[in-house]
Amino acid sequence: MIQKLETEHWEKLYKTHMIKDFPKNELCALERFLKYTDKRVVYSFVEDGIEKAYLITSRNDRIDLIQYFAVYEEYRQKGIGTKFLQEYRKMVGNNKTILLEIEDPKMANEEDEYIKRIRRKNFYEKIGFVVDDRVKEYYFYEYYLLLTSAKDMPIQEIKKQLRELYKTMTPWYIMRKFRMEI
């Protein structure tokens, strides 16, 4: 079952789980994470009374951008991530486009990293996300793929909406490098 995590619990989630689940270069600073509470929503997945995963979005009236998604280590490979995202997609419904980013497997430097990226891509595609092939180069790096729950939103609108949402998690000096080649 999905539960909305109230803002007073965000700092604990960050310090207890997020710093372990994400590389430092992918994690926004705690102060920035706690700042944009009007644009960000944090959900936890609870099963049998136990919190097992979390999902963090930046959102507006058209897009939910999944910034962070993780299953707690002891519950991985048990179908929790699939259940969580399937419930989340039902909860959001068809009124919004859900977006997320993953690293392009073709840009992996090592075989282990390539395999991990393929597994991640396959996982999201199994749940119904598709690689938006309208995007040729994305974000601050050339190796990100944008996955969407639907391709019915014009790509120029996605670009505009993403630029606004990224401001809630990315410092201005990095935002000046934002690009999305279509």
CORMO-V812685 format. One record per helix or strand of 2 or more residues. SS is the DSSP state (@ for helix, = for strand). FROM is the first residue (numbers start at 1). TO is the last residue. If there is no record, write none. Layout:
BEGIN
ss={SS	SS}
from={FROM	FROM}
to={TO	TO}
END
This chain:
BEGIN
ss={=	@	@	@	=	=	=	@	@	=	@	@	=	=	=	@	@	=}
from={2	7	24	30	40	50	63	73	80	97	105	111	130	137	144	155	172	180}
to={4	21	26	35	47	59	71	75	92	103	107	127	131	138	148	166	175	181}
END
